[in-house]
Amino acid sequence: MTDQEGGEEYLFKIVIIGDSAVGKSNLLSRYARNEFNQNSKATIGVEFQTQCLEIDGKEVKAQLWDTAGQERFRAVTSAYYRGAFGALLVYDISRRSTFQSVSRWLGELSTHSDTTVARMLVGNKCDLEGIREVSVEEGKSLAEAEGLFFIETSALDSTNVETAFEIVIWEIYNNVSRKVLNSDSYKADLSINRVSLVNNNGSKQTQSKYSCCV
């Protein structure tokens, strides 16, 4: 299949991880719906939103998964990583303990993910500069040491939120594009890992386990 025949459609799963109350749900709602809830409750279980982008003339659907950071939901999060092609690891710049937890989240991601994952370290709540406990330099240093992208965001005032998600989506797309997409074995691998290639006429080459945009 070539681009001239209508192009492909991609579906990628991206997870948002980090301690409780670092702003994961508000990052997702700000990016997906341009909403921010000052009084948002802790996420229970798993929620996801689907965002659509066009890259190189192809439709890319990013399924963005948000789950609770509390230890008692560890059983939920272990399965939640499976099939993820991207991850945003979020900490709160005003709470050093959440930054110190990043290494544990990286370990979980490495243990439970079954693909090469595009990873972004996100220092959220950069609007709280006056009570900052983690410097930009510390965030950059950790990201460099672990081979992560790095950005600081504010879900409250929208700073860098779109950029954070779209860097990860572009990186996943670039990783997949480097593969031989016409290989039958690779198409089978995409199906197993919850990435769907769909012709524009609607006939699927591989079957995703999750629904696309509504």
N, C-alpha and C positions, 0 to 999 in steps of 0.2 A: 504494500500500500504506500502511495506517495502523497505528499501534501496536495498535489493538484487534484487528487481524487476526493478531496474534501477534508483531509487532515484527520488527526486523531483527537480523542478526548481522554483525559487522564483524571484519575481519582486517587488522591493521596491522603493517607491518614497522618495527622500531626497531633501529638499529645502536648499538653501544658502541665508541667509538674513543678513542685516546690512546696514548701511548708504552708500550713494553713494561714490564711489572712495576709498573704503577700500580694494579693490582687489578681489572681489568675482569672477568676470569673469576670471581673471588670475589664481586664485586658481583652478577653474574648468578646464581651458584649460591646465594648467600644469599637473593636475592629469589625465585628459582624453587623452590628445594628447602630453604631454610633450612639450608644447609650452608656450611662454611668449611674450606678446605684450606690449612694453614699452609705446606705444601711443594708447592703446585701448580706444575706445569711450564708453560713458555710455550706458549700455544695455537699449534698448527700448522694452517694452513688456516682453516676456518670452522666454528663450532658454533652451534646455536641452540636455544632453549627456547621453548615456547609457554605463556603464562599467560592465564587466562580471568578476566574481571571482568564484573560487571553494572553498567551505567550507564544511568540513566533507563529501566530495565526491558528494556534490550537487552543481548544478550551481545556482549562485546568480547573478541576474542582478539588478544593482542599477541605477535608473533613477534620474539623478542629475539635479535639476532645479535651474536656475539662473534668477533673475529678478532685475529690477532697484530699487535702494534705495530711489529715490527722492519721496517726498511727493505727487507729482502730479500723481504718478502711484499707489497710494494706492488702487484704485478700482481693479487694476490688481492683486495686491498681496493678497487681501483678499480671492479671489477664489483660488489663487495659493497654499495656505496652505492646502487646503482640501485633505485628503487622505495621507498626509505625515506621514511617519513612522520614519523619522530622520530629523534633522536640524543642520546646522552649522551656528552659530551666530558669525559674523565676525566684528572685529573692527581693526583700524589701530593704532599700538602702538605709532606712532608719532603724533597722533591727539586725544587729550583727549576727545573732543566732541563726537567722534564716540564711545568711551568707555562708556560715559555717556548715550548714546542712547540705550545701550544693554537692560536696563530694559524695555524700550518701546517695543523693538522687542520681548522680552520674553512675554510681555503682549499680543501682537498681536498673537503670536504663540499659546498661551494658549487659546485665544478667538476663533481663527479660525480653529485650528486643531481638528480633530474628532477622534483621536486615541492616544494611549500612544506613545509619541515621544522621541526617543533617541536624546539627545541634547549635542552639543559640542560647547564650547566657544573657539573661535579662535582669538588669537592676531596676526594679519598678519603684514608683513613688518618688521620682526625682524632683517633684514639686515640693517635697519636704526637705529642702536643702538646709534649712535652719536646724534640723535635728538629725542630720546625716550621721550615720555610724560607720558606713563603708565608703571609702573613697573611690572615685572613678579609676584611679591607678590600681587599686587592689582588684577591682573587677576585671580590668584589662589584663593584669598579670595572671590571674587565675585562668582566664579564657585562653591566653597564649600558652600557658602550661598544659592545658587539657585539649588544645586544638579546637576551641569553640569560636564561633562568631560571638561578638559582644556588643550590647547596646544598652543604654539607659532609657527608660520610658516613664510616662505618667499616663495612666488610664484616666485620671481626673481631668487633665487638660489636653489629652490626645498626643502629647509629645512622643514622636517616634513609634507609635503603636502600629500604624500601617506598615512602616518600614521594617519593623521587627518580623512581622508575619511574612511579608513578601520576600525578604531576603531568604528565609527558610524555604518558602515555596519555590523560588527560583533555583536555589541550590538543589533541591530534590529533582526538579525538572531537568536541570543540567546533568545530574548524576544518571538519571534514567535515559536521557537523550544520548548519552555516550555509549549506551548498550546497543546491541544489534536488535532493533525492534521487530524486524521481520523473522527473527529466529523463533521457530515453533517452541523450542525448549524455553526461550526467554519469555514468550507469551504465557506459557504454563506457569513459570515462576512468578510472573506478575499477578496471575490469578490467585496463586497460593498466598501471596503477600498483600492481598487486598488492594491492588492497583488495577484499574479497569481501563482497557483500550476499547473505545467505542467508535464505530463508523458514524458519520454525521447522519446517515439514513436511519440510524437507530439500531442496526444489527450489531450485537456485541461480539467481539472476537474472544474476549474473556469475560467471565462472570464475576462481578464484584459481590462480596458478601454484604455490602452496605448500600443503601439507597443513595441516589444522587440528589441534586437540588430539587426542591419542590416547586 
